[in-house]
Amino acid sequence: MKKTCAIIAATCIVASGMASNRTFINPDFEHGGLSLAITAVERADSHTRVQTDIYGPAGNWVRADTNIYLQGRHTGRKYRMLSLQGMNPGEKTVLGDSAFISATMTFEPIAPADSIIDFIEPDGWAVTGIKLYDEPLKRVHTHIEGTVEDRPEVSWLILSESGSDHRVNKSIIIPVRDGRFHYDLYSDGDRYYELTPGIELMRGSWSFAQFYPEKEPVVIKFPSEQSNGLIEVTGGPNTTDIMLWTQTLSELWKTRIGNSDIEKHIMELYESDRLFTPEFADFRKHAHEMSPDSAQAIYQRLQKENRIKSPEGVIAEARRDSLVSAVIGQFYTTELRKPSVCHLYQIYTKLQSSDKYSDTLLEIFHDNYADTLTESPYHRMLTTLYEAGEPTPGKKYVDFSAPDLNGNIVSASEIIGGKIAVIDLWASWCGPCRRHSMALIPLYEKYRDKGFTVLGVAREASSDKAMRMAIERDGYPWINLIELNDTNNIWKKYRAGNAGGRIVLVDSDGTILAVDPETDEIEAHLSRLLD
């Protein structure tokens, strides 16, 4: 049976150096999970009481263990849980058809000095950076409201910046009650957001509504699953632009690609079990029985060995790719040359996935956006990507800085300058990344005294706790820096996307020798250059 962990956060206020009784509605925090919302917090001299809604698939169970505590950022003090209402401590509570339950936790009173606290479930989830004070509202207020049609399991939505990674970036839970929802978003008004059904995120396949925070209200209608209709979004000019882009692209795919002879041929191969190799077909049948890490490792191996598509499938996919390049490539090069916030965002988004149109998109950006929309964060990030380029052999690596585990800001060039080095972008939550990192340990031990080093950079959410545990468990002997909440955009600079990791082998003069090489390829380079 699956488990949805109960994660509860608390917040309070400091006034004149003394705690005061006050109730906070939907308090702010830095990072949390995708299944628990803090609906209200009462801070008093005698206790801190936290009201929560806990979400998950109907029929699944949640559990709040008695070892949950709050920890103050300033004092380091741990605040024990005193009582729990709505659930029995340490026992499983099954979620009903409403797909959520409400629970209230009471903790010890928080010291006035702790203006920021973390929620900790040992060896479990964490909610970090909980703010015990009121922040000034940001400049743009956007009212969001809408409906979810005939989907009672959609009892919550996840609000996040478009293109962000829910594992490391902030997300906000919005409740859905009787098929309706509403939320007041205060933002800088400079980037797109998306709203996603929480149950779909938990299942690993999701749809989303995109909008731009403007003064106009945003109205979103999620259709029923049976209708197969598009999500309807209305709002300000930039929201209208992205809806028109989505609708135009969808229609283009349907008419020019979906109804093409080659697409029909691919469907015929699929339905007759001739599209995939027998090995991959067998993997697809049994993947649900494997752990996510094992399934991903097998998939990556088959992909690298070109054993996913059958010979017929490879030819058909090549023909389809040519059609897509002609149709979609022409659409991109025509439309994206017209400067707009929506088009700037589309260029940025496609470059995050190392899109095959990367060079074309970067040239479009350089030629058409040099002096327009320069205040947009998408413009700033695209400028960085344009200057860095795709990390490929023969180019110089992109330098960066990030804190080490002692809080010292360290640059990559300080560590790897003058040495042959691996820049290892990994994460505590990425099993395949960690296996690749562990495979580097014998090479590091063998060549470290000959001019070889490894620099690890862990992509984490709000805390280095999981990173420290992974380093201790896996035994990495080299220096590791931490990329917290994508603060330094290191993954973007190296086009690593949101998949978790990337390995870049760099020569002693800073030239990239290989991108995402296997261990044996790295050893071949080291043997040639250092033995």
Buried (B, 14 or more C-beta within 10 A) or exposed (E): EEEBBBBBBBBBBBEEEEBEEBBBEBBBBBBBBBBBBBBBBBBBEEBBBBBBBBBBBBEBBBBBBEBBBBBBBEBEBEBEBBEBEBBEBEEEBEBEEEBBBEBBBBBBBBBBEBBBBBBBBEEBBBBBBBBBBEEEEEEBBBBBEBBBBEBEBBBBBBBBBBBBBBBBBBBBBBBBEEBEBEBEBBBEBBBBBBBBBBBBBBEEEBBBBBBBBBEBEBBBBBBEEEEEEBBBBBBBEBBBBBBEBBEEBEEBBEEBBEEBEBBEBBEEBEEEEBBBBEEBBEBEEEBEEEEEBEBBBBBEEBEEEEBBBBEBBBEBBEBBEEBBEEBBEEBBBEBBEEBBBBBBBBBBBBBBEBBEBBEBBBEBBEEBBEEEBEEBBBBEBBBEBBEBBBBEEEBBBBBBEBBBBEEEEBEBBEBBBEBBBBBBBBBBBBBBBBEBBBBBBEBBEBBBEEBBBBBBBBBBBBBBBBBBEBBEEBEBEBBBBBBBBBEBBBBBBBBBBBBBBBBBBBBBEBEBBBBBBEBEBBBEBBEEBBE
